[in-house]
Amino acid sequence: MDSKVNRLAILGSTGSIGQQTLQVVRQFPNRFPVVALGAGNNLALLQTQITEFKPQFFYYKSGTLKNKYDACFISIEEIAALPNVDTVMVATSGKASLLATISAAQSRKRIAIANKEPLVMAGAIITKEVQKHHAMLIPVDSEHSAIRQCLQGEKNKPTKIILTASGGPFRKYTQKQLKAVTPDQALQHPSWKMGRKVTIDSATLMNKGLEVIEAHWLFGVPIEDIQILVHPQSIVHSMVEFADGAVKAQLSSPDMRLPIQYALTYPERVNNEELPRIDWDTIKQLTFEQPDFQSFPCLKLAVEAGKTGGTMPTVLCAADEIAVDLFLKEKITFTDIAALVSDALEKHTGIANPDIEDILEADRWARTFTIKLAEKK
């Protein structure tokens, strides 16, 4: 087999990251054969993908398909452990791929992780399994991909990680304006094309708080040494500061296909004519400002949950997932998202060093608690 051939399993193939991964694959069809696809609810798109990419295995959350394909239906945990898969792209939403990520680590896979929740919920467990089984964890988030790129060739650990945030569509809104935000408004991100849940998390800045926790596990940097700066132009994707005061930054156009391709081809960089280049003639300024923790309490809730650790990040993720879903269904307001998450964190009795069963139980508790609490509002 050609050493550059990278056999893929894509979990969340019908979502935004999954579809963009397949766009990259189309540019290099012989290099990235698709062995397996896993999807949630978009049956029509999954069927189209199976027809085009002809995987050997597939998973469909909402039930099995009539087997008119030359492919076998298996679970996403089984997909993650397939012996003829080199890289598992984890591109689902929420906790769906938690156990599959652990399965991929135990199977010594190269894990291209775009889904924040597994590391936020079970970072200690996943990183331990990655080290134990000599797997590889490569971040796909543009911010974490940027940090990894900045750290290449460096022998010393960074003294500070600086995560950039676009600030979302509401960074200048008043509290009154935030309370009136509709799902349609919140789904209009100014810089990125993402899935619905991640887009809402970006609007509340919960996403950036989750990224702080994720960066802690990916790079072994204390949460206290991870800073957030709002950068509306979304050109600088993150920065790393070193002991001598030098700062390295990674810049590129805001297009998720670039960090996706980097995760698939690492350590090689490959030309792709479909990827945009920065047009320096159109960039007038690059600005940075401090985030507004008061207007966007989800950010503070996430950072504090990360500092506390244990099962608190699990409760954070679960409560947020339920709250975002309720907001999208117009059952709660935009500002209710933070209120529900805050109440769940306050009522939860945390476990300092949880095993996977503790994490799954905390997840179940938080979902039930948040649903019942929302019903009372």
N, C-alpha and C positions, 0 to 999 in steps of 0.2 A: 504493500500500500504506500502511495506517495505520502511522505512525511508531512506535507502541507494539507493533506485531506483531514478535515475535521468533521466527524459525523455528529449530527445534531439531534437533540430532542428539545422541543420547544413547548414549555408549559405556559398556557395562556396565549396560544397561537392566534386567536381571533381578537385579542385586545390590541391596544395601540402599539405597545412595544413588540408584541408578537408579530403583528403585521409589518412593522418596520424592519424587524429581523428578517422576515422573508423577502423584503425588498432588497436587503443586502445580499441574501442568498441568491437572488435572481441575477445579480451582477457576477457571481462566482459559482455557477451551478455545479461545476465539477469539484470544487474545493469543499463545499459544504452540503454533502448529501443529507437529506432529512430522513432520519430513521423513525421518528415518532412525533406526533402532534397531540397536544392536550388542550381542550377548550371547555368553556363554561356553558353558556346558553345560546350562542350564535350558531345554530345548527346549519343554516344555509351557507355561511361563510366557511365553516369547518368542512363541509362537503366539497366546496369549491377548492379548498386548500388540499384536501386529500386527493382529489382528481388531478390537480396540477403537480404536487410534489411526491405523490405515490409513497407515503411512509409505510413501513412494515407494521407499525403499531399506532393506535390512537386511543384517546380517552375523551368521553363526552359526559360532562357533569349531569346533565338533565336526563340521562338514560342512554341505553345502547342504541346504535343505529341498525337499521336493516342491513345485514352484512352483504352489500353488493360490491364491496371493495376487497381487494387482495391485502387486507390488513386485519390485525387482531385487536380486539378491544381488551385493554388491561388498565389497571389503576395508574394514577400518576406516580405513586410510590414505586410501582414496578417499572414504569418508564424510566424513572431516574436511576434505576439500578441496572438497566439493560447492558449486557457485556459489549455489545457492538455500538455503543454510544460513547463518544469522547467528551462532548460538552453538553451540559444541560442548561438551557436558557430558562431561568426562572422569571417569568413575566406575568404571573397571575396577580390578582388583587387581594388584599387582606391576608388572612391566615391560611388560605387554601393550600399553599405549597409548603407549609411548615414541615410536615413529616417527609415530604418529597425532598426537600433540601437536605434534611438529615440523611435520608436514604442515599442521595447523591454523594454526600461526603463520605459515608461509610463504604461506598462503592468506588472511591478514589477518582471521582470525576472532576473535570474542570467545570466549575460552577460559575456561570455568568449570571450574577444576581441583580435583577432589576426591581424585585419586589422587596420593599423595606421591612415589612412586618416580620418575616422569619427571624432576621437578625435582631430586631428590636425586642421581640418576644422571647427569644431563646439564644441570644448572642453567645453566652458562655458555653452552652451545649454545642452549638453549631461549630464555633471556632475550635473547641476541643476535639470534635470529631474530624474536622478538617486536618488538624495537626496530627492526630493519632493515625489517620489512614493515608496521610500524604496526598490529600486532595488539593485542589487549587481553587481559591475563591477570588473571582475577578468582578469588581463592581461595574454596573452598567449605568447607574445614575450619573448624570453629567458631572455633578459635583465630586462624587467619589472617584469617578474615572479620572477627573482632573487631578485630584490629590495623588492618585497612584502614579500618574504620569510625571508629576512634579517630584515624586520621591525616587524615580528611576535613577540609578547611578549614585545615589546618596548613601553613604555609610553610616551617618549619624541620624538619630531620630529627630523629628521636628520639635521645636519648642512650642509651636502653636499651629493649629489648623484654622484657616479662615474660610468658612462656607459662605458663598454668595447666594443671595435670594433675589428674585425679580421684584418681590414685594406684592406680587399678585395684582389683580385689577382694582383692589380697594384700599391701597396703601395710604391714600389721602382722605379716606372717608371719615366722617364723624360717627359717634356711637349711634345717633339717630338714623343715619344713612345705612349703617351696617345692619341694624335690626330689620330694615325694609328690603334688604337684598333678596332677590329671587333666585331660584335654581338656574334659570336661563342666564341671568347676569353672571352668576358665579362660575358657570361653565365656559365663559369667554376669557380664557387666559391670554394675556397680552404677548407672550413670547413663545410658549411651547404647545405642541399638540400632544395631549395625554388622554388617558382614560378618565371616565367620569369621577371616580372616587379620588384619584390622585389630583385631579383638577380642583375639586372642592377643598381637599387638604392644602393645596397650594394657596387657595384664596383665604383660608383661615390661618395660614402659616403653620398649621400642624405638621405639614410635610417637612418643613425645615427643622422642626423639633425632632421628628423621627430621624432625620438625616444626621443630627448631632449624635444620637444614640448609635446609629449605624456606623458612623465614622469612628466612634470610640472602640467598637469591636473590630472593625476592619483594620485599623491602624495602631491600635494599642495606645491611644492618646487619652489621657484623663479628660473627662467632660469639661472640667474647669479650664482646660487649655484649648477648647474649641470655641471660636468666636463666629458670630454671624454678622454679615454686612449686607444691607440691601443695595443691590446693583441693578437698577431698572433696565439697563441696556442688554443684559444677559449675554455678554461677550466674554467676560472673565468668569470662568466656571468654578473656580476656587483657587485658593492660594495656600502656600506653606511657608512658615517662617522658621529659620534655623537659629542656632545659638549665637551666631555672629551678627544677627540682625538682617541678614539677606532674606529676601522674599522671592519665591518662585511662583509664577502664575501660569495657568493654561488658558489660552484664549481660542475661541472658534465661534463660528456661527451657531445660533441655537437650533441645532438639528440633532435629534436623538440617534440618527443613523451612524453618526461619527463614533460616539462611545460604544454603541452596539458593535460596530465593525472592529473597533480597537479590542474589545473583549474577545471577539472571535479569532482575530489574527495575532494577538499578543504572543511573543514580543515583537513581531514584525509589523511594519506599517505598509499598507498597500494602497495604491492609487485607485480611486473610485470616482469616475467622472460625474456621477450623480450627486456627490456630496458638495455642498456649497462652500465657497471660500469667502473669507472676510473681504469686503469691499471697503478698503481704508478711506476711499474718497467720500463715503457716505457717513462715516462715523465722525461726529463732531466733538463728542466728549464721552468719557467714561466716569461715571459718578458713583459715590458710595455714601451710605448713611446708616445710622444705627436703626435697628428695628424698633417698632413701637409695641412693647410688651403689654401695655395697658389696653390698647385697642384690639390687640390680637392675643388674647389670653391663652389660646391653644399652644402657642409657642412656649410660653413660660411653663405651662402644665407638662409639656413633653420633656423639657430640659430638667425640671425638678423630678419627674418620674425616673428619668435616666440616672440622675444622681442617687436617688434612693435605691434603685435596682430591684433585684428580686422579682416578684410577680407584678410590681407596679407598672412596668412598661407593657406587660401583657394586658392588664386592665385598661390602660391607656388606649392600646390598639383596638381592643374589642369594643369598648364603649364608643370610640370614635367611629368605628365601622358601622355600628348600629345608628348612631346619631346622624352620620352623613346620609345613610340610606333614608332615614326618616325625613331629613331636610329635602332630599331629592324628590320624595313623594309628597312634599309640601305639608307635612304633618307637624313640623316644628319650624321655628325661624332660624335664620343664619346664626344669630348670637346664642340660640339655645344649644348649639353643638358644643360649645365650650362649657356651658352650664351643666349639661348632662355628664360630660367627661369629668368635670371637676367633682361632681357629687359621687360618681362611681369611685374615683380615686380616694375621696375622703372616707367613704364607707368601707372600703376594702381593707381587710386585715392581711397585710403582706407576709409573704414567706421569703426569707432572705436568700436562701440557696436552693431554689426549686429544682426538682427533676422534671422530666417531660410531662408526667402525670399531673404534677402540681400546676404546671403552666396551662395544660388543657383544662383543668378544673377552674383555674382563675379566669380563663377565657369564657367558659360556660357561665360562670357566676356573673361576670361583667355584662355579658349580653342579656341575660335574664333580668338583671337589676336595671339596666338602662331602658329596656323595653317597658318594664312595669312603671318606672319613674316617668317616662315620656307619656304614658297613658294617663297619668294624674295631672299633667300640665294642661 
